[in-house]
Amino acid sequence: MVAEQQYPSLEEIGEDAVTLRMLAPYYAGRDGELTAILQYVYQSVVFSETGKKEFARALVQIAVEEMHHLELLATMIAKLGAPPVFTACPPYPVGYYSAACVNYTRSPRQMLCADICAEENAVSGYENVLCRIKNAPVAAVITRILEDEKKHLKTFNELLTKLQ
């Protein structure tokens, strides 16, 4: 389920190479949205197979929200002037994304700790971008994504508490 609050419009975003370079790592970089999606889907299956259906459902819901973030970032990257290829440095066709970025641990505790670390990195990364970005329409979207990332962090901390 995508978060209840609406996301800002992308209509006013135009070409901007500086902003493009800031956003690209959050799209398909090692710690970007694509990694989060793949990791959370992987973990949902692991949790499901171990009988932890509540954990599996929570991970799928978060993965769906991360998919929406990926779509938003892809659209912004295209509007900013580059094709949204899965690389941390568009428009250059180098450093393509690798699923080796996903944490494949199978321990429930280690999975949730990895997720907490990933969401903490996302929060601090997006906060850092917001301190540097001068593109107001993009900043509005990042601010909204940041709200989701903080909610994900809270959810993972709650799940870790339930696990103990």
MOVEN-V248711 format. One record per pair of residues at least 24 apart in sequence whose C-alpha atoms are under 10 Angstrom apart, sorted by the first residue. I is the first residue (numbers start at 1). J is the second residue. Records with the same first field share a line. If there is no record, write none. Layout:
I = J  J
This chain:
1 = 60  61  62  63  64  65  68
2 = 61  62  63  64  65  66  67  68  69  148
3 = 61  62  64  65  68  144  145  147  148  151
4 = 148
5 = 144  147  148
6 = 141  144
7 = 69  72  140  141  142  143  144  145
8 = 137  138  139  140  141  142  143  144  145
9 = 72  137  138  140  141
10 = 72  75  76  79  137  138  140  141
11 = 76  79  137
12 = 79  136  137  138
13 = 75  76  77  78  79  80  81  135  136  137  138
14 = 76  77  78  79  80  81  135  137  138
15 = 76  77  78  79  80  81  82
16 = 77  79  80  81  82  135
17 = 77  80  81  82  90  91
18 = 80  133  134  135
19 = 76  77  80  129  132  133  134  135  138  139
20 = 73  76  77  78  79  80  81  82  89  90  91  138
21 = 77  80  88  89  90  91
22 = 88  89  125  126  128  129  130  132  133
23 = 73  74  76  77  80  88  89  90  125  126  129  133  138  142
24 = 73  74  76  77  82  84  85  86  87  88  89  90  91
25 = 86  87  88  89  90  125
26 = 69  70  73  88  122  125  126  129
27 = 69  70  71  72  73  74  77  84  85  86  87  88  89  90  97
28 = 70  73  74  84  85  86  87  88  89  90  95  96  97  98
29 = 86  87  88  89  95  96  97  98  101
30 = 87  88  97  98  99  100  101  102
31 = 88  101  102  118  119  121  122  125
32 = 66  69  70  88  97  101  118  121  122  125
33 = 63  65  66  67  68  69  70  71  73  118  122
34 = 63  66  67  69  70  71  86  97  98  99  101  102
35 = 63  66  97  98  99  100  101  102  103  118
36 = 62  63  66  67  70  101  102  103  115  118  119  122
37 = 62  63  64  65  66  67  68  69  70  102
38 = 63  66  67  99  101  102  103
39 = 63  99  101  102  103  104  105  111  114  115
40 = 64  66  102  103  111  112  115
42 = 102  103  104  105  106
43 = 103  104  105  106  107  108  111  112  115
46 = 104  105  106  107  108  111
47 = 106  107  108  111
50 = 108
52 = 108  163
54 = 159
55 = 108  112  156  159  160  162  163
58 = 152  155  156  159
59 = 112  115  152  155  156  159
61 = 152
62 = 148  149  151  152  155  156
63 = 152
65 = 145  148  149  152
66 = 145  148  149  152
68 = 145
69 = 141  142  144  145  146  148  149
72 = 138  141  142  145
73 = 138  141  142  145
76 = 137  138  141
80 = 138
108 = 159  160  163
109 = 159  160  161  163  164
110 = 160
111 = 156  160
112 = 156  157  158  159  160  161  163
113 = 156  157  160
114 = 156
115 = 152  153  156  157
116 = 152  153  154  155  156  157  160
117 = 153  156
118 = 149  153
119 = 146  148  149  150  151  152  153  154  156
120 = 149  150  152  153
121 = 149
122 = 146  149  150  153
123 = 147  148  149  150  152  153
124 = 149  150
